[in-house]
């Protein structure tokens, strides 16, 4: 199994991102990009692996109810702009980048600690928080992709980080298909989230 842990994107942020994607789709080069459906939007915190034993995934899912024994409160993360990833010279994805705050970094470190008993190693790549919006085909020349200036720097757009999801990922010819296996809610101070509930799919195949 292929799996990862990520932050889902709330409805308001998704709506704003979709409006920006519509602008990009109307460019000359935008018609050649493989744009991801909004249901695929997420912020990956930890990739677990591509050939995982289903039992290990099941064990990780079961452990999530005991994560953050000292508590982990929700917070907001700021989206800074739309960019090419990993760089402008050889990009393969169009992303919405986020400010790499201490809160996000702390959450990633906490997750890494929780996954150590399962033999999941810390990522060797530096954490660059982002939401993938579309894949750039190899036939598209990078120099032809020009992100409008007003989208390169975005303001007053925040992502609510109030839950983590363990996703199963299945690759297809166009874009991956994701299935939520487990959800861990972070602490909030309203009635709905008060019990810090955790939800699970009936079975993990």
C-alpha positions in Angstrom: 0.0 0.0 0.0 1.0 3.6 -0.6 0.0 6.0 2.2 0.7 9.4 3.8 -0.5 11.6 6.6 -1.8 15.0 5.6 -4.0 18.0 6.5 -7.2 18.2 4.5 -8.2 21.6 3.0 -11.2 23.3 4.4 -14.1 24.4 2.2 -13.4 28.1 2.3 -9.7 27.7 1.3 -10.7 25.2 -1.4 -13.1 27.7 -2.9 -10.5 30.4 -3.0 -7.9 28.1 -4.5 -10.4 26.9 -7.1 -11.1 30.6 -8.1 -7.3 31.0 -8.7 -7.1 27.8 -10.6 -9.9 28.9 -12.9 -7.7 32.0 -13.7 -4.7 29.8 -14.5 -6.8 27.4 -16.7 -7.7 30.4 -18.9 -4.1 31.1 -19.8 -2.5 29.7 -23.0 -0.4 27.2 -21.0 -3.1 26.4 -18.5 -5.0 24.3 -21.0 -2.0 21.9 -21.1 -1.8 21.3 -17.3 -3.4 18.2 -15.7 -5.3 20.0 -13.0 -6.2 18.0 -9.9 -9.8 17.8 -8.6 -10.5 19.8 -5.5 -11.1 16.5 -3.6 -7.4 15.8 -4.0 -6.3 19.0 -2.3 -4.2 18.3 0.8 -1.0 19.4 2.7 1.3 16.4 3.1 3.1 16.2 6.4 4.6 12.7 6.3 4.8 10.2 3.4 4.8 6.7 4.9 6.0 4.7 1.9 4.8 3.2 -1.4 5.0 -0.5 -0.6 3.6 -0.8 2.9 2.2 -3.9 4.6 -1.5 -3.3 5.1 -1.2 -4.5 8.6 1.4 -1.8 9.4 -1.1 0.8 8.0 -3.8 -0.7 10.2 -1.6 -0.5 13.2 -0.7 3.1 12.5 -4.3 4.0 12.1 -5.2 2.4 15.4 -2.4 4.3 17.2 -3.6 7.7 16.1 -6.2 7.8 18.9 -3.2 8.0 21.4 -1.2 10.6 19.6 -0.3 13.9 21.3 -0.8 12.7 24.8 0.0 16.3 26.1 -2.5 17.8 23.6 -2.2 19.5 20.2 -4.3 22.5 19.5 -5.6 23.6 16.2 -4.0 26.6 14.4 -4.1 28.5 11.1 -1.4 28.3 8.4 -1.0 31.1 5.8 -0.9 30.5 2.1 1.7 32.7 0.5 1.4 32.2 -3.2 1.1 30.0 -6.3 4.4 28.7 -7.6 6.2 26.1 -9.7 7.6 23.1 -7.7 10.3 22.2 -6.9 11.8 25.1 -8.8 11.2 27.3 -11.9 13.9 25.6 -14.0 12.6 22.0 -13.8 9.1 22.1 -12.4 6.7 19.1 -12.3 3.8 20.6 -10.3 2.0 23.8 -9.8 1.4 24.4 -6.1 0.0 26.8 -3.5 2.9 27.3 -1.1 2.4 27.9 2.7 4.5 29.8 5.2 6.7 27.2 7.0 5.9 28.3 10.5 7.2 26.9 13.8 3.7 25.5 14.5 3.8 23.4 11.2 7.3 22.3 11.8 6.4 21.3 15.4 3.5 19.2 14.1 5.7 17.4 11.6 8.2 16.6 14.3 5.5 15.3 16.6 4.2 13.0 13.9 7.7 11.7 13.2 8.0 10.8 16.8 4.7 8.9 16.8 5.7 7.0 13.7 9.2 5.9 15.0 7.9 2.7 16.6 6.5 1.6 13.2 9.9 2.0 11.5 8.8 5.0 9.4 12.0 7.0 8.8 12.1 10.8 8.9 12.0 12.3 5.4 15.4 13.2 4.0 13.9 16.1 2.1 13.4 19.5 3.7 9.8 20.2 4.6 8.3 22.6 2.1 4.6 22.9 3.0 2.4 23.1 -0.1 -0.9 22.1 -1.7 -0.5 20.5 -5.2 -2.9 22.0 -7.7 -1.8 20.5 -11.0 0.8 18.3 -12.8 2.9 19.7 -15.5 3.3 17.3 -18.4 6.8 16.7 -19.7 5.7 18.1 -23.1 5.2 21.6 -21.6 8.2 23.9 -21.6 8.8 25.5 -18.2 9.6 28.9 -19.6 6.1 29.0 -21.1 4.4 28.8 -17.7 4.0 32.4 -16.3 2.1 32.7 -13.0 0.3 36.1 -12.9 2.0 38.5 -10.5 -1.1 38.9 -8.3 -1.1 35.1 -7.7 2.6 34.7 -6.9 2.0 36.6 -3.7 -1.3 36.0 -1.9 -2.5 37.7 1.2 -5.1 37.0 3.9 -5.6 33.3 2.9 -5.4 30.9 5.7 -5.8 27.1 6.1 -7.4 25.8 9.2 -5.2 23.0 10.7 -7.6 21.2 12.9 -7.3 17.6 11.8 -4.9 15.0 10.4 -5.9 12.3 7.9 -4.2 9.0 7.1 -4.7 8.5 3.4 -4.2 5.6 1.1 -3.0 6.6 -2.3 -3.6 4.7 -5.6 -1.7 6.0 -8.6 -3.5 6.4 -12.0 -2.5 7.6 -15.4 -3.7 11.2 -14.7 -3.7 11.8 -10.9 -3.7 9.8 -7.7 -6.9 8.6 -6.0 -7.0 9.1 -2.3 -9.0 7.2 0.4 -9.2 8.5 3.9 -8.5 5.7 6.4 -8.3 7.5 9.7 -8.9 11.0 11.0 -7.3 12.5 14.1 -8.9 15.8 15.3 -6.8 18.4 17.0 -8.0 20.1 20.1 -10.6 22.9 19.6 -12.6 25.0 22.0 -16.1 24.5 20.5 -18.7 21.9 21.2 -18.3 19.9 18.0 -14.6 19.2 18.5 -14.6 19.1 22.3 -14.1 15.4 22.7 -11.2 15.3 20.2 -12.9 12.4 18.4 -11.2 10.1 16.0 -13.0 8.6 13.1 -12.1 5.4 11.1 -13.2 3.8 7.9 -14.9 0.5 8.7 -12.0 -1.6 7.3 -8.6 -1.0 5.8 -7.9 -3.2 2.9 
